[in-house]
Amino acid sequence: MDALESLVGFAASPVLETRLRRAAALAGACDTSRPDAEDPHWAALLDAVTVQETRLFRHPAQCAAVAALLPAGLAAARAEGRPFRMLSAGCATGEEAFTLAALAQDATHEAPGTRIAVLGLDLCRPALASAEAGTIAPGMGEPLALVPPARRGWFEDASGRTRLHPSLRRMLSFQRQNLLSWADKGLDLIFCRNVLIYLTEPARISVTAALRAALRPGGILALGPSDRAPAGMVASGESVWTARDA
Ligand SMILES: C[S@@+](CC[C@H](N)C(=O)[O-])C[C@H]1O[C@@H](n2cnc3c(N)ncnc32)[C@H](O)[C@@H]1O
């Protein structure tokens, strides 16, 4: 538990303890004196203990709040001749990144020709493989249940599975990253929802500071319902904030 906390910031919880007990054989193979997310034993343990629950258009009111902010952000990116860059931090099987692509593509009606890039980051390798495939993970109920009817055209049936439309799939890329040691710059929009709840308070502070630092001025941050925004952000909707300055 202590090694997992120092490596990826996980807080002790009944869910984590149950998952660790189930993955006892994997945990036993890890060198706890050297926690390393790249080490194959640690990577297998992280695959086993992380929680991948996710949905397309999860937290619909928040998605609507972000959709209202997108046209101005896209227009600014187009005027500056750069892509509009979005991040799903803790993307699990990709549904949040698919949602971002659909929201932004719909908003380009008001800023035609804007280039859009969506990056999804996660620790869990099978989840990232599913995200790369652009299909919706089975087992979470009706995939389109929360998707507004006007946006359902971005998802199609592919041999019985729901798949993201290929024109949106091209905007997406996925990487295995540990948010506790991640940094970037110049992002326009970050979703980090239902991730910080698994972390200790110091890890939450560290991750939200890194997210804040990765945003460009005016960039948008959407967190989970119980998460607190870092300093220097202006409330702009339900669990949505805008970066005041650089
Ligand atoms: C419950 S899912 C949330 C998925 C999506 N954000 C949503 O709200 O639907 C949490 C994801 O965060 C990932 N995660 C947790 N801690 C992480 C860390 N330190 N670095 C990268 N990913 C992490 C887990 O692997 C898991 O896939």
PDBQT file of the ligand as one rigid body, heavy atoms in Angstrom, charges set to zero:
ROOT
HETATM    1  C1  LIG A 301     -12.858   5.670 -12.577  1.00  0.00    +0.000 C 
HETATM    2  S1  LIG A 301     -11.822   5.935 -13.965  1.00  0.00    +0.000 S 
HETATM    3  C2  LIG A 301     -12.416   7.505 -14.547  1.00  0.00    +0.000 C 
HETATM    4  C3  LIG A 301     -12.506   7.558 -16.064  1.00  0.00    +0.000 C 
HETATM    5  C4  LIG A 301     -13.014   8.885 -16.625  1.00  0.00    +0.000 C 
HETATM    6  N1  LIG A 301     -12.147   9.977 -16.255  1.00  0.00    +0.000 N 
HETATM    7  C5  LIG A 301     -14.431   9.158 -16.212  1.00  0.00    +0.000 C 
HETATM    8  O1  LIG A 301     -14.660  10.006 -15.352  1.00  0.00    +0.000 OA
HETATM    9  O2  LIG A 301     -15.334   8.499 -16.734  1.00  0.00    +0.000 OA
HETATM   10  C6  LIG A 301     -10.264   6.390 -13.188  1.00  0.00    +0.000 C 
HETATM   11  C7  LIG A 301      -9.054   6.173 -14.086  1.00  0.00    +0.000 C 
HETATM   12  O3  LIG A 301      -7.955   6.923 -13.559  1.00  0.00    +0.000 OA
HETATM   13  C8  LIG A 301      -6.774   6.176 -13.761  1.00  0.00    +0.000 C 
HETATM   14  N2  LIG A 301      -5.741   6.641 -12.824  1.00  0.00    +0.000 N 
HETATM   15  C9  LIG A 301      -5.806   6.629 -11.466  1.00  0.00    +0.000 A 
HETATM   16  N3  LIG A 301      -4.663   7.123 -10.945  1.00  0.00    +0.000 NA
HETATM   17  C10 LIG A 301      -3.873   7.466 -11.988  1.00  0.00    +0.000 A 
HETATM   18  C11 LIG A 301      -2.569   8.018 -12.098  1.00  0.00    +0.000 A 
HETATM   19  N4  LIG A 301      -1.811   8.303 -11.011  1.00  0.00    +0.000 N 
HETATM   20  N5  LIG A 301      -2.065   8.235 -13.339  1.00  0.00    +0.000 NA
HETATM   21  C12 LIG A 301      -2.800   7.931 -14.439  1.00  0.00    +0.000 A 
HETATM   22  N6  LIG A 301      -4.033   7.399 -14.394  1.00  0.00    +0.000 NA
HETATM   23  C13 LIG A 301      -4.567   7.161 -13.183  1.00  0.00    +0.000 A 
HETATM   24  C14 LIG A 301      -7.210   4.739 -13.531  1.00  0.00    +0.000 C 
HETATM   25  O4  LIG A 301      -6.338   3.821 -14.133  1.00  0.00    +0.000 OA
HETATM   26  C15 LIG A 301      -8.613   4.728 -14.144  1.00  0.00    +0.000 C 
HETATM   27  O5  LIG A 301      -8.602   4.269 -15.471  1.00  0.00    +0.000 OA
ENDROOT
TORSDOF 0
